Amino acid sequence: MAIVTGLLVALFLWLLNTVIHLRFQHKRLLFLLPVAGIVIHFIYAAVGKSAEKGNNLIIEEIHQPGGGVPWEMSPIILITTLITHLFGGSAGREGTAVQIGGSTAALIGKWLKLNEEDTKILLIAGIAAGFGAVFGTPLTGAVFAIEVLTKGKLKYNVLFPALLASLIGDLTVSALHVHHTAYHIDEIAKTSYFLSAYLPVDLLLLSKIGFASILFGMASMLFSILVHTIKTFFNRLFSIKWLIPVVGGLIIIVLTLIFNKSDYLSLGVDAEYPGAVTIPSSFLSGGADTWSWLWKIIYTTITLGTGFKGGEVTPLFYIGSTLGNTLSVLLDAPTSLFAALGFIAVFAGATKTPLACIIMGIELFGFQYVLFFFIACFISNFVSGNYGIYSAQRGKMPVFFKFR
């Protein structure tokens, strides 16, 4: 299962890179985004069945087996994600990889006639394989797969199969020479600080991180609220459902024309032009605009809330890292460190997976900042409360803000 998932994710990543750079070369493709939305709508209407529920369907099947995860989910989500990115929709790739892993697991479980309990384990391993393969973070993939199911609880009995699947998925992608983006935190200069002779940690820096983490959590909450609200609003507004992606695509086009820049389209990893705001650029001083994070929230929630496909996690990385860049200027803090903290903390708050995000920080940025990762992820997770991007998650978190 993990090998097949790794092969499919490698193919997906290669195709995704191809279509993104194709759009870079043919900028007018953006004007066909509403048409692309109609195509995506009718693909799911024709053959998607329950697959349109995406990651939530896999989580629901793990909690309470029902109609199963259809095998069609893999090819449909792969094709519709590529369509979304080819025409400029602001989305990610994690959702696609997780759904590839989950549907592959379900199909193999059906072929092998596994019982209900073993099928659940295979589905969890499928999530891990997809996540670990798409980001090159196998430990994170394993913990994410078991942490995302229930807020605040872990099922340790499935950790080993999840870890095994995540490792194999990642190794399969690596064997095909599909590479992941590398990130780096610059060394933090040592300075004297209050009680520096007695404490090994800069208390002033810790206080800045704590304050920033509250804002990371609020950004997570804003993203989660908007993506659900926009989807509900448009579903109530339009009885003809294919009009929803048409309107969503038109809004994205108008916003892009107003700003006269394409920084907030697609993944936000590769630069379309010199000086573009991307995730890698946000780790550099001056590498993000003050409100880049907010505009990425607006672009992505409109894209996903109106029916386009992909994932939320890479846009969350963009939102967090650019917000961290902005806060580093306001707080006179290390830019690359705060970009990295925002990168994982906004993700933690939106997915309710703080442990997985801490491990991701270690895998991507190094172990020496683990204390900062811990503080940022758990504060963000606490501040964002019960607001998350996965409606199928069970359990509740302590509520910091409550809206009615």
N, C-alpha and C positions, 0 to 999 in steps of 0.2 A: 504493500500500500504506500509506504513512504517513498520507495523508489519511483513508482508511477507518479505520485504527487510531485516529487522533485523534478521529474522529466517535464511534466505539464507546466510547473511553475517556471522552469528554465525557458520553455518555449514562450510562455506568457511574457516574461521579462524581456526577452529578445524582441518579440513583436511590439511590446509597449514602447520600448526605446525607439524602434523603427517608426511607429506612427507619430510619436511626439516630435521627432526630428523632421518627419514629413510635413507636419503642420508648421514647424519653424520655417520651412522652405516655401510653403504655400499658405500665407497668412489669411487669404480669403476663405479658407475652409471654415473659419469661425462663423461666417454668415450662413452656413448650412447647419448650424447647431440645432435650430428648431426642427428641421427635417430629420436630423439624426435622432432627436427625441421621439418623433413619431414612429420611426423604424424600431427603436428600442421598445416602445409601448406595445406595438403589434407583435413583436417577437415574443414577448412574455404573454400577451393575450392568446397567441396561437399555440405555443408549445411550452410556455413557462410553468403552467400549473401552479403549484405552491412555491416554486423556486424563487418567486419574486420577494418572498420574505427574507431571503438571504441568510446571513449569519444567525438571525433570530430563529429560523427554522431548525438549524442544526442544534442550537442550544435547547430549544423546546423538545426535540427528539431525544436528547440526552436526559432531560428531566422527566419527560412523560412521552414514551414512544406512542406514535399515532400513525399517520399516513406514510411515514418514512421520508427519507431525503431522496428526491428523484435523481436518477443518473444524468438527466438533461441539465442539471444545474451547472456542471462543469463547462460544457461547451457554450451554454447560453451566457453565463456570466463573463467568460473569457471574451466572447465576441462583443457583447454589449459594453464592456469596459473599454475595449479597444476603440469602439465607435465613439464613446464619450470623450476619450482623450484625443482622438484624431481630429475632432471638431472643436476642441477647446474647453470642454467641461472641466470644472475644478473638482477633481476627485482623487482617490488614492488607489492603492493596489492590494492592501491587506485583505479587504473583503473578498476580493477575487481569489486570492491564494487560499484563504480559509475555506471558501466554498468549494474550491477544487479539491482540497484535502478531505472535506466532509463528505462530498458526494462520491469521491473515489472510495472512501472507507465504507460508505453505505452499500455501494455496488459490490465490493469484495465480500462484505459481510453477508449479503444476500446470496452470492454465489456459493459461499462456504456454509450456508445455512446455520450461521451462528445464532446462539440464543440471545435473549434480550440483553442480559448483563454484558456478554462479550461484545455485542454490537455497540453498546454504550462506550465501552473501553476503546474500541476501534474508532469510533467517531471522535472521541477526545484526542486520540493519537493522530487522527486526520487533521484536526485543527492545529495541533502542534507541528506536524510536518509542513503544512502550508505556511504557517507563520514563520517558523524557523528558516524555511527555504527562501521565502521572499525577502527577508531582511538580513539573512546571514547571521542570525542570533539564535543558535539552537537551545541554549539554556533558557533564554527568554521565552522561546516558543513553547517549551514544555510547561513552564510555570504559568504562562498566559492561558494555556489550554485548560488548566484545572482551576485557575483563579477567576476566569471570566464567567464561570457557570453560576456562582453564587457570591453575592457581595459579602466579604468578610469571612468566607469559609473556604477551606481547601480539602480536596479529596486526595490524600497522600497515597492511597493504594493504587492510583493510576499514574503516579509520577514517573515510574520507570518506563512503562511502555510509551508514555508521552515523550520522555527524554530520548528514548531510542529512535522513535519515529522522527523527531525533530532533527536529531543528529544525522540520520540517514538522508532525510530530505535536503538538508543543507549540503551534505557531502555530494549528493547527486548533482545539485546545481553547480557546486564548485568544480566538479569533475568535467562539466561541460564548458568551463571557462567563462561562465556568466558572473560578472563581478558586481560587487555592491559598493555604494558610495562610502568613502572613508572620512571620518570626522576626527577632529583633534582639539584638545583643550591646551592652550598655551600655559606654560609654567607660571604659577602665581608668585609674584615677587614677595619676599618676606619683609614685613615691616613691623615696627614696634607698635604695640597696642596696649590697651588697658589690661593690667595683670599679666602682661606677656611673659614675665619672668616665672610665673607660676602655672600658667595654662598653656597647653599645646595648640589651642584653637583660637583663632582671631574672633573675639566676641563681636566686634563691630561688623565683620564680614558675615558672621552667623545671623546677626539681626537683620542685615540687608537681605540675606537669603530667605529668612522667615517672612519678611514683608513681601518680597517678590513672590513667594510661594502662595500667599493668600491671593494675589492677583492672578497667578497661574490657575488656581482653583476656580476663581470667578470667570476666567476665560473659558475653562472647561464647561462650566455650568451654562454660560451664555451659548456656547456652541450646541450643547445637548438640547437646550430649550428651543433654540431657533430651528434646528433640523426637524424636530417633531412638530413644532407649531406651524412651520411653513407647509409641511406635508398635510397636516390636518386642515389648514386654512384653504389650500387649493383644492383638496378633495371635496370640501363643502361648497366651494365657490363654483366649481365646474361639474356639470352633470355629464358632459362629453369629455371623457378622461384623457383622450389624446391631445386635447388642447392644453393640458397642464404642462407637459414638457415643451410645447411650443412657446408658451408664455415665459417659462423658465429660461429657455434658450434666448429669447428676445431680450430679457432683462440682462443676461450676461453680455450680450452683444452691445447693448446701450451703455452699460457701465464701462466696458472696455473702450468704446469710442470716446466717452467722456474723459476718461483718464489718459487716453492715447498711449496706453502701455498694456502689455500682456503678461505682466509679472504674476498675476493671480490666477491664471489659467492652468489647467492640467496639474501635474505633480508639484512643480515648483522646485525640482532638484537640479535639472540642467538649465543653464542660462540661454535664453533665446538670442540675446544680444549682450555686448559688453556693458557691464554696470547693472544688469538686471538683478532684482532682489530674489534670491533663492535661499534654500536651506544652507548650503555651504557658505554663501556670502554673509549670512547672518552671524557666523562665527568670527567675522572680521569687523574691526572698528569702522563704522560708517556703512556697513553692509546691508542695512535695512532702513526703510523709512519709518517715521514715528508711528504711523497707523497701518503699517503693512499687515500686522496680525489681525486687525479688525476687518480690513477689506478681504482678507483670505477667509475669515469666518463667514462673511456675507456671501462671497462667491461660492464657497463650498456648500453652505446650507441651502442656498437656492438651487444649486446643481443637484444635490442628492434629494432635497425635499420635493423636487418637481419630477422625479422619476428617472434621472440619469444614474448610471451604475459605476461602481468602482469600490472605493473604501473610504474610510474616514481617517485612518491613522497617519498616513503621510501628510495630508493637510494639517492634522493636529501637530505633527512635528514642525511644520512650517509656522503655524500660529505660535507655538511655544518658543521656538528659537528666535523668531523676529521680535516677539514680545520681550524675551530675555535680552535681546540686543538693545531695545529701547530702554528697558529698565536699567541696564548697565550704565547707560549714559546719565540717566537721571540720578542714580545712586552712586555714581563714581565707583563702579565695581568692574571686575575683570569681564571683558566682553565675551570671550569664548566660553568661560565657565557659566555665565548666566544664560547664554544661548543653549548650552547643553542641559542646564537645569530646566529651562522652559521646554526644551525638546521632549524630555521624559515626563515632566510633571503635568503638563497639560494633557498628555496622553493618559497618564495615571488617573487624573480626575474624570476624564470623559469615559474611560472604560472600566473604572473601579478595579484596577489591577495594579496596586502600588508595588507589590513585591516583584512582579514581572518587570515593571519599569525600572526599579532599582537594579535588577540584574541586567537589563538592557543598558543602563548607564555604565555598568562595569564592563560589559562586553564591548561597547562602542568607544568608551572614553578612558577606561582604566580604573583600577581598584582604589587608587589613592584618594579619590573624592567620594568614597562611598558614604561617608557621614553626611555630606551635602546632598547626595542623591536621596538618602533616607528622609531627611528633613523635608526636602522639596516635594517628594512624591506623597508622603503621608499627610502633610499639611494641605496640599492641593486636593487630595482625595477627600479629606475631611470637609474642607470648605465647599466643595461641589455637592456634598450631601448625597441625596438619592437621585440626582439628575445624571443620567448616563446615556450613551448612544445605543445600548442594547436593551430593548424593552423586555426581552425574554429572560434577563438575569433575575435570579431570585434573591430574597433577603433584602434587608434595609440597612442603611448607614445612619449614623447620628446626623440630624439635620441642623445645619448652620444657618442657612437662609431658607425661608419657606414662602412660596407664592401661592395665592389662591386665584 
